[in-house]
Amino acid sequence: MSAMPEFLSSDHWISHLFSSQAAREGSVVRRKVRDVERFVGREKFLEDMERRGFPVLENAGQFVIFCNQEPIRRVV
């Protein structure tokens, strides 16, 4: 794998994720697992989410990120 261009650095990618309107409003965003692994790395991504206190679920090749610290309750 070649070096990632500066505009796609892991820090820039995470910063871009949290600049989205949904993230800024404390809503829910989702990203493809393969994109996270490619641009950030699973471990770094999950460490950053834990540091922020944001729960993350994985399903069907997607990470679902709750950009808040509210409890999650499965209803069905």
Backbone as numpy.savetxt, mean C-alpha at the origin, in Angstrom:
# Nx Ny Nz CAx CAy CAz Cx Cy Cz
17.20 -8.33 -12.80 16.36 -7.16 -12.80 17.24 -5.92 -12.80
16.96 -4.99 -13.68 17.77 -3.78 -13.76 17.37 -2.80 -12.66
18.24 -1.82 -12.43 17.96 -0.81 -11.41 16.72 -0.02 -11.79
15.95 0.33 -10.77 14.72 1.09 -10.97 15.06 2.56 -11.23
14.43 3.19 -12.21 14.66 4.62 -12.42 14.27 5.41 -11.17
14.87 6.58 -10.98 14.62 7.40 -9.79 13.14 7.71 -9.61
12.42 7.99 -10.71 11.02 8.36 -10.58 10.15 7.19 -10.12
10.69 6.00 -10.09 9.96 4.84 -9.59 10.61 4.25 -8.34
11.33 5.08 -7.59 11.95 4.59 -6.36 10.86 4.13 -5.40
11.20 3.27 -4.48 10.21 2.75 -3.54 9.61 3.87 -2.69
10.43 4.80 -2.25 9.92 5.91 -1.44 8.96 6.78 -2.25
9.29 7.04 -3.51 8.42 7.84 -4.36 7.11 7.10 -4.61
7.18 5.81 -4.84 5.97 5.02 -5.09 5.03 5.07 -3.89
5.56 4.88 -2.68 4.74 4.93 -1.47 4.18 6.34 -1.27
5.00 7.35 -1.49 4.55 8.73 -1.37 3.40 9.01 -2.34
3.53 8.51 -3.56 2.47 8.69 -4.56 1.19 7.99 -4.13
1.30 6.81 -3.56 0.14 6.07 -3.07 -0.63 6.90 -2.05
0.07 7.51 -1.11 -0.59 8.24 -0.05 -0.94 9.68 -0.43
-0.62 10.09 -1.65 -1.06 11.39 -2.12 -2.41 11.30 -2.83
-2.91 10.06 -3.01 -4.22 9.91 -3.65 -5.31 10.49 -2.75
-6.39 10.94 -3.37 -7.48 11.54 -2.62 -8.05 10.56 -1.59
-8.24 9.31 -1.98 -8.80 8.31 -1.06 -7.92 8.14 0.17
-6.61 8.05 -0.04 -5.70 7.88 1.08 -5.71 9.11 1.98
-5.70 10.29 1.39 -5.70 11.53 2.18 -6.97 11.65 3.01
-8.08 11.11 2.50 -9.35 11.19 3.21 -9.55 10.04 4.20
-8.56 9.16 4.34 -8.66 8.05 5.28 -9.54 6.94 4.78
-9.64 6.81 3.48 -10.50 5.81 2.87 -9.70 4.53 2.58
-10.14 3.80 1.59 -9.54 2.51 1.23 -8.95 2.61 -0.17
-7.73 2.09 -0.33 -7.11 2.00 -1.65 -6.66 0.57 -1.87
-6.49 0.22 -3.12 -5.98 -1.11 -3.41 -4.90 -1.01 -4.47
-3.96 -1.94 -4.38 -2.87 -2.01 -5.34 -2.59 -3.47 -5.64
-2.16 -3.74 -6.86 -1.81 -5.10 -7.24 -0.58 -5.55 -6.44
-0.64 -6.77 -5.94 0.49 -7.32 -5.19 1.75 -7.30 -6.05
1.62 -7.65 -7.32 2.81 -7.69 -8.18 3.45 -6.32 -8.33
2.64 -5.25 -8.35 3.20 -3.90 -8.43 3.92 -3.53 -7.14
3.32 -3.86 -6.02 3.97 -3.59 -4.72 5.30 -4.32 -4.66
5.30 -5.60 -5.03 6.54 -6.38 -4.98 7.58 -5.85 -5.95
7.14 -5.36 -7.08 8.07 -4.85 -8.10 8.67 -3.50 -7.71
7.85 -2.58 -7.24 8.31 -1.23 -7.00 8.79 -0.95 -5.58
8.27 -1.70 -4.61 8.61 -1.42 -3.21 9.22 -2.64 -2.53
8.65 -3.79 -2.78 9.01 -5.00 -2.05 7.98 -5.23 -0.96
7.53 -6.45 -0.85 6.48 -6.80 0.11 6.87 -6.42 1.53
8.07 -6.78 1.95 8.50 -6.55 3.33 8.51 -5.05 3.66
9.13 -4.25 2.81 9.19 -2.81 3.06 7.79 -2.20 3.07
6.95 -2.61 2.13 5.58 -2.11 2.06 4.82 -2.41 3.35
4.86 -3.66 3.78 4.11 -4.04 4.98 4.68 -3.37 6.23
5.99 -3.20 6.29 6.59 -2.47 7.42 6.08 -1.04 7.46
6.00 -0.39 6.30 5.52 0.98 6.24 4.05 1.07 6.64
3.24 0.11 6.21 1.82 0.12 6.58 1.67 -0.09 8.09
2.47 -0.97 8.65 2.41 -1.21 10.09 2.84 0.04 10.86
3.88 0.72 10.37 4.35 1.95 11.02 3.25 3.00 11.02
2.48 3.07 9.96 1.39 4.03 9.86 0.15 3.58 10.62
0.11 2.30 11.00 -1.06 1.76 11.68 -2.20 1.44 10.74
-1.89 1.22 9.45 -2.91 0.95 8.44 -3.05 -0.56 8.22
-4.23 -1.12 8.45 -4.45 -2.53 8.16 -4.39 -2.80 6.66
-3.88 -3.96 6.29 -3.79 -4.38 4.89 -4.33 -5.79 4.78
-5.20 -6.02 3.81 -5.69 -7.35 3.50 -5.19 -7.73 2.12
-4.99 -9.02 1.90 -4.57 -9.51 0.59 -5.61 -10.50 0.09
-6.04 -10.28 -1.17 -7.02 -11.18 -1.76 -6.93 -11.07 -3.27
-6.91 -12.21 -3.94 -6.98 -12.29 -5.40 -5.95 -11.39 -6.08
-4.73 -11.38 -5.55 -3.66 -10.61 -6.17 -3.71 -9.12 -5.91
-4.50 -8.71 -4.93 -4.63 -7.30 -4.57 -4.33 -7.10 -3.09
-3.70 -5.98 -2.78 -3.61 -5.51 -1.40 -4.70 -4.47 -1.23
-5.50 -4.61 -0.20 -6.52 -3.63 0.15 -6.00 -2.92 1.39
-5.79 -1.61 1.27 -5.17 -0.83 2.33 -6.22 0.10 2.92
-6.44 -0.02 4.21 -7.36 0.85 4.93 -6.54 1.99 5.49
-6.67 3.16 4.91 -5.83 4.31 5.25 -6.36 5.03 6.48
-6.64 4.26 7.49 -7.10 4.78 8.77 -6.83 3.69 9.82
-7.13 3.98 11.03 -6.86 3.01 12.10 -8.14 2.48 12.72
-9.23 2.58 11.98 -10.52 2.08 12.45 -10.52 0.55 12.44
-11.30 -0.07 13.33 -11.38 -1.53 13.32 -12.04 -2.06 12.05
-11.67 -3.25 11.67 -12.26 -3.92 10.50 -13.12 -5.06 11.03
-14.31 -5.14 10.48 -15.23 -6.19 10.91 -15.77 -6.88 9.68
-15.54 -8.17 9.59 -16.10 -8.95 8.47 -17.57 -9.21 8.77
-18.44 -8.87 7.84 -19.87 -8.98 8.10 -20.52 -10.18 7.41
-19.89 -10.76 6.43 -20.43 -11.96 5.77 -19.28 -12.92 5.55
